[in-house]
Amino acid sequence: MPTKPAGRYLCGIYHAGPTKPRRLGGGLQTCGYKYAALTGLGRLPLNPL
């Protein structure tokens, strides 16, 4: 397992950058939720910047 937070690590793989500005609630947190939904984990250490 990578030492980086799961949400940030996977966001880097699937997205070149945030899907929308962070101030609008997009970016890394959104990626983390999408990954959680796809894998069925439900809980990830989300660390939005």
C-alpha positions in Angstrom: 0.0 0.0 0.0 1.3 3.5 -0.7 2.2 5.7 2.2 0.3 8.7 0.7 -3.4 9.2 1.7 -5.5 7.0 -0.5 -7.6 9.9 -1.9 -4.7 12.0 -3.0 -2.8 9.0 -4.4 -5.7 7.8 -6.6 -6.6 11.3 -7.6 -3.1 11.6 -9.1 -3.7 8.4 -11.1 -7.2 9.1 -12.5 -7.1 12.8 -12.9 -4.5 15.2 -14.2 -5.9 17.9 -11.9 -9.0 18.8 -9.8 -12.3 18.4 -11.6 -13.3 21.8 -10.5 -11.9 24.6 -8.2 -11.4 23.5 -4.6 -13.4 26.4 -3.3 -16.4 24.9 -5.1 -16.0 21.6 -3.3 -14.2 19.8 -6.1 -10.8 18.2 -6.5 -9.2 15.6 -4.3 -12.2 15.0 -2.0 -14.5 14.3 -4.9 -12.0 11.8 -6.3 -11.9 10.1 -3.0 -15.6 9.7 -2.8 -15.8 8.4 -6.3 -13.1 5.8 -5.5 -14.9 4.8 -2.3 -18.1 4.3 -4.3 -16.4 2.2 -6.9 -14.6 -0.1 -4.5 -17.3 -0.3 -1.9 -14.9 0.7 0.9 -17.1 3.6 1.9 -14.5 5.2 4.2 -11.2 6.7 3.0 -8.8 9.1 4.7 -9.8 12.1 2.7 -7.5 15.0 2.9 -8.7 17.9 0.8 -6.2 20.7 0.5 
